[in-house]
Amino acid sequence: MTFRIVVLAKQVPDPETPPSQFKIDESTNSVFPPNGVPPVVNGFDLNAVEAALQLRDAGADVEITVLSAGSEFVMDAMKKPLAMGADRLVLIEDSSLGNIDSSGTVKILAAAIEKDGPYDLILGGRQASDWDQAHVTLGLAEVMGLPLVSLVQKLELNSDSVALQRVIPDGYQVIEAPIPVVLTVTNELGEPRYPNLRGIMQASRKKPEIFTLADLGFSSGDLAPKLELKKLYVPESNRQVELIEGEDEPDSGKQLALRLREEKLI
């Protein structure tokens, strides 16, 4: 039996970019892409790709599709999951998708999954590194009427279910969920594998499959945002530092304690 897995992936600004490189247009509440810094696939989504690949490594017969919605895709970035070992890359591309909110993203991803499916597992990262909202995968499960398990750090496929370890603050839960199911994968699963040369060469020869909004039965007017962004700005950092000195280390500690008491912090 071949299990069909779809992994949701988002193109995001490189989170390793220095904060000084980010510029914001406060009149439009938008971020200027940093010059010379290419985007990447959201790192948490790569954890989800790794989870699917580990199922294959364990002997499961799986077909892994990577699905993304957006605009101005950079193929060098989006093909990384293919270079890691995924089988297919499906892109929903339209110029209007650069500014949609999570509600609109859920709508078009659900339509694409229904059109390209059925799938046994729908995997996503725990959140996206640009907005950190963690809305899309959870909303997708709600819209599609599927069970959801979040923060998965380990999974194992059975014939009609999946055995999971779900991260909780003081350990993990052991859960068995029926297939089909939606899962969010956490970084506790482990680092995503690095593509080898063979994988990179194979990925370079694969072409993504493109869906438009029309293919999915939508127009840009169908994706009006439900969230309104009131203000986007870089917070100002105003730090004041006071050095506490003493004759020696014990005296410095004493002076610090006295100073903290003066400020009513202890």
C-alpha positions as semicolon CSV with decimal commas, in nm:
position;residue;x (nm);y (nm);z (nm)
1;M;0,000;0,000;0,000
2;T;0,131;0,343;-0,094
3;F;0,063;0,617;0,158
4;R;0,018;0,961;0,005
5;I;0,163;1,241;0,216
6;V;0,136;1,614;0,149
7;V;0,368;1,852;0,331
8;L;0,274;2,219;0,352
9;A;0,568;2,453;0,292
10;K;0,594;2,831;0,300
11;Q;0,854;3,056;0,138
12;V;0,974;3,303;0,402
13;P;1,248;3,561;0,449
14;D;1,566;3,400;0,577
15;P;1,535;3,414;0,960
16;E;1,916;3,438;0,982
17;T;1,903;3,781;0,817
18;P;2,032;4,055;1,053
19;P;1,744;4,266;1,189
20;S;1,911;4,578;1,051
21;Q;1,844;4,447;0,698
22;F;1,465;4,453;0,740
23;K;1,289;4,769;0,631
24;I;0,920;4,842;0,684
25;D;0,690;5,068;0,485
26;E;0,458;5,184;0,763
27;S;0,222;5,349;0,513
28;T;0,134;5,009;0,363
29;N;0,223;4,788;0,662
30;S;0,458;4,582;0,446
31;V;0,814;4,457;0,472
32;F;1,073;4,532;0,206
33;P;1,262;4,213;0,113
34;P;1,626;4,244;0,222
35;N;1,851;4,319;-0,074
36;G;2,069;4,030;-0,181
37;V;1,922;3,786;0,073
38;P;1,720;3,510;-0,097
39;P;1,414;3,362;0,075
40;V;1,411;3,010;0,218
41;V;1,158;2,739;0,294
42;N;1,026;2,782;0,648
43;G;1,253;2,574;0,872
44;F;0,966;2,418;1,068
45;D;0,815;2,297;0,739
46;L;1,146;2,128;0,661
47;N;1,100;1,938;0,989
48;A;0,771;1,812;0,843
49;V;0,950;1,707;0,522
50;E;1,204;1,523;0,737
51;A;0,923;1,345;0,923
52;A;0,782;1,216;0,593
53;L;1,125;1,104;0,476
54;Q;1,184;0,919;0,803
55;L;0,868;0,717;0,738
56;R;1,019;0,612;0,406
57;D;1,350;0,530;0,575
58;A;1,157;0,306;0,816
59;G;1,027;0,101;0,523
60;A;0,690;0,259;0,451
61;D;0,590;0,297;0,086
62;V;0,517;0,670;0,068
63;E;0,469;0,935;-0,200
64;I;0,566;1,277;-0,068
65;T;0,417;1,592;-0,224
66;V;0,521;1,940;-0,113
67;L;0,247;2,202;-0,147
68;S;0,288;2,579;-0,123
69;A;0,078;2,886;-0,200
70;G;0,222;3,228;-0,271
71;S;0,379;3,454;-0,530
72;E;0,726;3,524;-0,666
73;F;0,856;3,179;-0,579
74;V;1,234;3,136;-0,589
75;M;1,293;2,788;-0,728
76;D;1,638;2,749;-0,571
77;A;1,462;2,776;-0,235
78;M;1,141;2,587;-0,309
79;K;1,321;2,289;-0,460
80;K;1,509;2,214;-0,138
81;P;1,244;1,961;-0,021
82;L;1,283;1,785;-0,359
83;A;1,659;1,775;-0,309
84;M;1,599;1,624;0,036
85;G;1,396;1,343;-0,122
86;A;1,035;1,458;-0,173
87;D;0,870;1,330;-0,494
88;R;0,661;1,624;-0,615
89;L;0,637;2,001;-0,576
90;V;0,296;2,162;-0,629
91;L;0,272;2,542;-0,626
92;I;-0,038;2,761;-0,614
93;E;0,096;3,081;-0,764
94;D;-0,078;3,414;-0,814
95;S;0,033;3,773;-0,766
96;S;-0,258;3,833;-0,528
97;L;-0,140;3,565;-0,285
98;G;0,144;3,771;-0,145
99;N;-0,086;3,956;0,094
100;I;-0,356;3,707;0,191
101;D;-0,413;3,615;0,554
102;S;-0,423;3,269;0,709
103;S;-0,796;3,234;0,637
104;G;-0,740;3,277;0,263
105;T;-0,441;3,045;0,273
106;V;-0,651;2,774;0,437
107;K;-0,918;2,806;0,168
108;I;-0,686;2,760;-0,127
109;L;-0,473;2,488;0,035
110;A;-0,788;2,290;0,121
111;A;-0,910;2,323;-0,240
112;A;-0,572;2,215;-0,376
113;I;-0,555;1,913;-0,147
114;E;-0,906;1,806;-0,247
115;K;-0,819;1,850;-0,615
116;D;-0,484;1,670;-0,597
117;G;-0,576;1,416;-0,327
118;P;-0,681;1,208;-0,155
119;Y;-0,395;1,213;0,097
120;D;-0,340;0,993;0,401
121;L;-0,130;1,241;0,597
122;I;-0,123;1,621;0,582
123;L;0,190;1,753;0,753
124;G;0,294;2,108;0,838
125;G;0,552;2,276;1,055
126;R;0,453;2,391;1,402
127;Q;0,449;2,754;1,280
128;A;0,599;2,981;1,016
129;S;0,911;3,178;1,104
130;D;0,785;3,504;0,951
131;W;0,462;3,571;1,147
132;D;0,477;3,286;1,404
133;Q;0,097;3,257;1,410
134;A;0,054;2,879;1,366
135;H;-0,294;2,929;1,217
136;V;-0,287;2,756;0,880
137;T;-0,245;2,386;0,958
138;L;-0,495;2,403;1,243
139;G;-0,746;2,588;1,027
140;L;-0,698;2,337;0,748
141;A;-0,797;2,049;0,975
142;E;-1,110;2,240;1,080
143;V;-1,215;2,324;0,724
144;M;-1,152;1,972;0,595
145;G;-1,319;1,804;0,893
146;L;-1,010;1,598;0,979
147;P;-0,857;1,508;1,316
148;L;-0,551;1,709;1,417
149;V;-0,251;1,632;1,639
150;S;-0,009;1,917;1,702
151;L;0,357;1,929;1,807
152;V;0,446;1,580;1,685
153;Q;0,806;1,474;1,746
154;K;0,784;1,112;1,625
155;L;0,546;0,914;1,406
156;E;0,501;0,560;1,280
157;L;0,260;0,443;1,012
158;N;0,025;0,149;1,054
159;S;-0,222;0,017;0,795
160;D;-0,506;0,252;0,893
161;S;-0,361;0,470;1,169
162;V;-0,051;0,655;1,279
163;A;0,125;0,621;1,616
164;L;0,256;0,952;1,746
165;Q;0,459;1,117;2,017
166;R;0,327;1,465;2,096
167;V;0,547;1,710;2,287
168;I;0,408;1,849;2,614
169;P;0,587;2,073;2,869
170;D;0,707;1,789;3,093
171;G;0,757;1,508;2,839
172;Y;0,543;1,366;2,561
173;Q;0,208;1,200;2,498
174;V;0,166;0,875;2,307
175;I;-0,130;0,903;2,069
176;E;-0,279;0,683;1,798
177;A;-0,480;0,869;1,533
178;P;-0,687;0,738;1,242
179;I;-0,589;0,808;0,882
180;P;-0,645;1,057;0,719
181;V;-0,512;1,304;0,975
182;V;-0,348;1,647;0,992
183;L;-0,026;1,679;1,191
184;T;0,197;1,969;1,289
185;V;0,558;1,861;1,330
186;T;0,783;2,025;1,586
187;N;1,157;2,082;1,568
188;E;1,208;1,828;1,849
189;L;1,183;1,569;1,570
190;G;1,542;1,659;1,478
191;E;1,735;1,856;1,220
192;P;1,621;1,820;0,858
193;R;1,868;1,623;0,649
194;Y;2,107;1,810;0,424
195;P;2,051;1,743;0,052
196;N;2,328;1,540;-0,110
197;L;2,466;1,602;-0,458
198;R;2,251;1,331;-0,614
199;G;1,938;1,478;-0,460
200;I;2,028;1,828;-0,578
201;M;2,083;1,704;-0,933
202;Q;1,754;1,514;-0,935
203;A;1,567;1,817;-0,798
204;S;1,714;2,040;-1,070
205;R;1,549;1,821;-1,335
206;K;1,204;1,822;-1,174
207;K;0,952;2,087;-1,268
208;P;0,691;2,204;-1,019
209;E;0,324;2,152;-1,098
210;I;0,148;2,489;-1,101
211;F;-0,211;2,561;-0,998
212;T;-0,371;2,901;-1,049
213;L;-0,660;3,044;-0,852
214;A;-0,883;2,976;-1,151
215;D;-0,780;2,609;-1,148
216;L;-0,912;2,590;-0,793
217;G;-1,231;2,783;-0,866
218;F;-1,128;3,106;-0,693
219;S;-1,079;3,467;-0,784
220;S;-0,877;3,716;-0,580
221;G;-1,205;3,863;-0,453
222;D;-1,289;3,532;-0,285
223;L;-0,990;3,566;-0,054
224;A;-1,072;3,890;0,125
225;P;-0,878;3,894;0,455
226;K;-1,059;3,832;0,783
227;L;-0,772;3,984;0,982
228;E;-0,688;4,353;0,960
229;L;-0,327;4,456;1,022
230;K;-0,347;4,789;1,202
231;K;0,021;4,873;1,239
232;L;0,353;4,715;1,151
233;Y;0,673;4,868;1,286
234;V;1,018;4,791;1,419
235;P;1,009;4,829;1,798
236;E;1,250;5,079;1,944
237;S;1,505;4,945;2,186
238;N;1,591;5,187;2,468
239;R;1,822;5,006;2,707
240;Q;1,989;5,171;3,000
241;V;2,270;4,989;3,175
242;E;2,396;5,060;3,524
243;L;2,715;4,891;3,638
244;I;2,727;4,790;4,004
245;E;3,082;4,785;4,140
246;G;3,219;4,674;4,473
247;E;3,549;4,611;4,644
248;D;3,529;4,242;4,554
249;E;3,272;3,991;4,421
250;P;3,081;3,946;4,752
251;D;3,063;4,323;4,795
252;S;2,942;4,365;4,436
253;G;2,666;4,114;4,506
254;K;2,568;4,303;4,819
255;Q;2,559;4,637;4,635
256;L;2,348;4,479;4,360
257;A;2,098;4,344;4,613
258;L;2,071;4,686;4,778
259;R;2,017;4,854;4,442
260;L;1,745;4,605;4,346
261;R;1,574;4,666;4,680
262;E;1,577;5,039;4,614
263;E;1,395;4,976;4,288
264;K;1,154;4,745;4,473
265;L;1,247;4,454;4,246
266;I;1,322;4,223;4,540
